[in-house]
Amino acid sequence: MHGAGNDYVYVDCFDQTVPSNLPELARRISHRRFGVGADGLILVRPSEQADAWMHMFNADGSESEMCGNGIRCVAKLVQDRGYAKASPLTIESGGQVYTIQTQCDDDGKVCQVTVDMGKPILQPERIPTLIPGDPHVVDVQVEIDGRHFPVTCVSMGNPHCVVFVDHADDEWVLKIGPQLENDPRFPKRVNVEFVEVLSPTEVRQRTWERGSGETWACGTGASAVCVAGVLTGRTERTILNHLLGGDLTLRWDEDSDHVFMTGGAAEVFRGTW
Ligand SMILES: N[C@H](CCC[C@H](N)C(=O)O)C(=O)O
């Protein structure tokens, strides 16, 4: 399945078991030449506190707390297969329970999903980042490879570093992206978003993901970008975000402090591994 071109292999663990070495399985199945090919592996498992538990692995076998594009696809899988009856659904990930509204196409299959992504986390030690914030890391100058530029750090359950740039070119994404991901100032590594502001309500994002490299979209990243745009005065609270594989709409609600993400979810094929 994919959400805005961010593709994962999903395993329905309501009706089967999986091998015990999950990082190894994630690496093998995600490989684009020797495996199925994916940005990672997502297990859809029964949960005690929600309709399902999203258990997510990056292509390098590392585990993540949250995946915005993934959770929309999990909602689709769970509703389309009848494991949960109707919208709103609840999905657990990284110990949090997320509430999700779905919309169906004419065939009654879920096609559009809105996720309550919760409150952004801005305290540097909870992101985590060692970059000093006053009190938050908002447009703080860093230096990588002789380049000086401002970064804004946000956790949406997982860590993000947002960099606003004039042109989100390969030099930024493929060269600076991996260096930021592995910079010691991010003790748990970090997902990186390079963002062009097109207008106060529209941006273009390219993504370098922790553990998966460049991906065609990142839902938690797009949510972090929405928050970073408001914090730095670049954008309004509702934005349309153009990612390589599709568009997402984000809204950071002033009253609740919650971010709401809306986008598609699609099944591509089913198979046997
Ligand atoms: N693509 C995902 C995020 C995966 C994050 C993962 N790379 C991490 O290590 O946190 C999304 O749509 O939110």
PDBQT file of the ligand as one rigid body, heavy atoms in Angstrom, charges set to zero:
ROOT
HETATM    1  N1  LIG A 301       7.118   8.079   6.261  1.00  0.00    +0.000 N 
HETATM    2  C1  LIG A 301       6.565   8.158   7.585  1.00  0.00    +0.000 C 
HETATM    3  C2  LIG A 301       7.513   8.469   8.658  1.00  0.00    +0.000 C 
HETATM    4  C3  LIG A 301       8.499   7.363   8.888  1.00  0.00    +0.000 C 
HETATM    5  C4  LIG A 301       9.454   7.839   9.899  1.00  0.00    +0.000 C 
HETATM    6  C5  LIG A 301      10.618   6.960  10.045  1.00  0.00    +0.000 C 
HETATM    7  N2  LIG A 301      11.528   7.083   8.933  1.00  0.00    +0.000 N 
HETATM    8  C6  LIG A 301      11.290   7.237  11.369  1.00  0.00    +0.000 C 
HETATM    9  O1  LIG A 301      12.370   6.658  11.573  1.00  0.00    +0.000 OA
HETATM   10  O2  LIG A 301      10.764   7.973  12.219  1.00  0.00    +0.000 OA
HETATM   11  C7  LIG A 301       5.399   9.113   7.636  1.00  0.00    +0.000 C 
HETATM   12  O3  LIG A 301       4.652   9.179   6.670  1.00  0.00    +0.000 OA
HETATM   13  O4  LIG A 301       5.194   9.778   8.644  1.00  0.00    +0.000 OA
ENDROOT
TORSDOF 0
